[in-house]
Amino acid sequence: MFDGDLVVLDDAGRPLFNKLLFEDRRPTYVAFDVLIADGVDLRPLPPRDRKARLAGIGKQAEGWIALTNGVVGEGRALYQAVVDADLEGIVARKLTDPFTRWHKVLNLDYSQRLGRSEDTMPDAVCMQAFQPPPSE
C-alpha cells in the first residue's frame, strides 16, 4: 500500500490536479511513501527505511509510478523552491518519526488551491500554513 497522488503532469513535471478531473490525459501515480509491503506494516519504521523499500518497488514499476525524493536539512530552501515553482506544498517530518507523524506545509499562493478544501483531512493529520520568517 502506498501513500501518493494520482496526477497529470505538465511538460515541466508539475502536477496539474484540475487536468486530472476535467481533461482526458494520461495520469501518473506519484508515490511518496510505502505503508505496507508483502503483508508487513512499514508505518512504524523511520522514513529512510520506507523510502529504501519504495525505491526497490519503484524499479520494478516500469514507468507507471513516479517516486519522490526526500530532502534532509534544507526544508526552508525546499519550501521556497516549491513556492517558486507554484506547487502545493511539502510534507515535513523528523527522520526518526513513524509514518503517522508529519506536517503538511502549504503554499498559500498555490494557483490550483481555489476550490479545494484541506478541511476534509482526518483530525490526526496536522495541517499548518507556513509563512517563512523575513529574510535577514
VMD Tcl script that draws the C-alpha trace (Angstrom):
set ca {
  {0.00 0.00 0.00}
  {1.35 3.39 -1.00}
  {0.83 6.97 0.07}
  {0.70 9.16 -3.02}
  {-1.34 11.13 -5.53}
  {-2.69 10.37 -8.97}
  {-1.86 13.42 -11.09}
  {-1.50 14.70 -14.61}
  {1.94 16.23 -15.16}
  {2.74 19.22 -17.35}
  {5.81 19.34 -19.60}
  {7.96 20.50 -16.64}
  {6.78 17.61 -14.45}
  {4.49 19.69 -12.24}
  {1.16 18.18 -11.16}
  {-1.99 19.63 -12.69}
  {-4.75 18.41 -10.38}
  {-7.58 20.10 -12.29}
  {-6.48 18.47 -15.55}
  {-6.93 15.08 -13.89}
  {-10.55 15.93 -13.12}
  {-11.59 17.76 -16.25}
  {-9.46 16.56 -19.17}
  {-8.66 13.26 -20.79}
  {-4.91 13.00 -20.19}
  {-2.74 10.10 -19.07}
  {-2.23 10.22 -15.31}
  {0.87 9.29 -13.33}
  {0.86 7.90 -9.81}
  {3.36 9.79 -7.66}
  {4.33 7.67 -4.65}
  {5.54 9.48 -1.55}
  {5.81 6.52 0.78}
  {5.13 2.79 1.16}
  {2.98 1.81 4.13}
  {2.54 -1.94 3.74}
  {4.61 -4.32 1.60}
  {4.38 -8.09 1.37}
  {1.89 -8.06 4.23}
  {4.26 -6.19 6.57}
  {3.18 -2.89 8.15}
  {6.07 -0.50 7.48}
  {4.49 2.59 9.09}
  {6.40 2.24 12.40}
  {9.74 2.32 10.52}
  {11.64 5.58 10.02}
  {11.22 7.36 6.66}
  {14.67 6.36 5.31}
  {13.80 2.66 5.67}
  {10.42 3.10 3.98}
  {11.98 5.19 1.18}
  {14.57 2.46 0.55}
  {11.78 -0.11 0.27}
  {9.82 2.22 -2.02}
  {12.85 2.70 -4.28}
  {13.15 -1.06 -4.70}
  {9.48 -1.35 -5.63}
  {9.74 1.64 -7.97}
  {12.49 -0.03 -10.01}
  {10.01 -2.77 -10.91}
  {7.16 -0.37 -11.78}
  {8.10 0.14 -15.46}
  {7.16 3.81 -15.70}
  {3.66 3.78 -14.23}
  {4.86 5.25 -10.95}
  {7.00 8.26 -10.11}
  {8.87 8.43 -6.81}
  {9.59 11.49 -4.70}
  {12.95 12.12 -3.11}
  {13.43 13.27 0.43}
  {15.44 16.37 1.27}
  {17.31 16.44 4.56}
  {18.20 19.65 6.39}
  {17.09 22.04 3.64}
  {13.39 22.45 4.45}
  {13.26 26.23 4.05}
  {15.07 26.13 0.71}
  {12.82 23.31 -0.49}
  {9.73 25.25 0.57}
  {10.93 28.33 -1.32}
  {11.58 26.21 -4.43}
  {8.05 24.79 -4.13}
  {6.59 28.31 -3.91}
  {8.70 29.48 -6.86}
  {7.50 26.50 -8.95}
  {3.85 27.08 -7.94}
  {3.47 23.70 -6.24}
  {1.01 22.82 -3.46}
  {3.46 22.44 -0.57}
  {5.72 20.00 1.21}
  {5.41 17.32 3.86}
  {7.87 17.64 6.72}
  {8.80 15.03 9.27}
  {11.66 14.05 11.53}
  {13.89 11.29 10.18}
  {13.14 9.14 13.22}
  {9.34 9.51 13.17}
  {6.91 6.81 12.07}
  {4.52 7.45 9.19}
  {1.82 8.80 11.49}
  {3.78 11.94 12.45}
  {4.11 14.59 9.77}
  {3.16 18.16 8.88}
  {1.84 19.38 5.56}
  {3.29 22.82 4.88}
  {1.06 24.57 2.35}
  {1.98 27.17 -0.25}
  {-0.72 29.75 0.46}
  {-0.27 31.25 -3.02}
  {-0.70 27.94 -4.89}
  {-2.64 28.71 -8.08}
  {-4.60 25.41 -8.06}
  {-5.75 25.90 -4.47}
  {-9.01 27.60 -5.45}
  {-11.99 25.31 -4.98}
  {-10.06 22.69 -2.97}
  {-10.59 22.08 0.70}
  {-7.89 20.82 3.02}
  {-10.50 20.75 5.78}
  {-11.54 17.19 4.92}
  {-8.30 15.69 6.25}
  {-8.51 13.50 9.38}
  {-8.02 15.26 12.69}
  {-4.90 13.17 13.31}
  {-3.16 14.96 10.43}
  {-1.60 18.22 11.49}
  {-2.25 20.78 8.76}
  {-0.48 24.09 9.04}
  {0.16 27.01 6.79}
  {3.76 28.15 6.94}
  {4.98 31.67 6.48}
  {8.77 31.83 6.43}
  {10.37 34.48 8.62}
  {11.50 37.65 6.87}
  {14.97 37.43 5.31}
  {17.68 38.93 7.46}
}
mol new
graphics top color blue
foreach p $ca { graphics top sphere $p radius 0.5 }
foreach p [lrange $ca 0 end-1] q [lrange $ca 1 end] { graphics top cylinder $p $q radius 0.2 }
display resetview
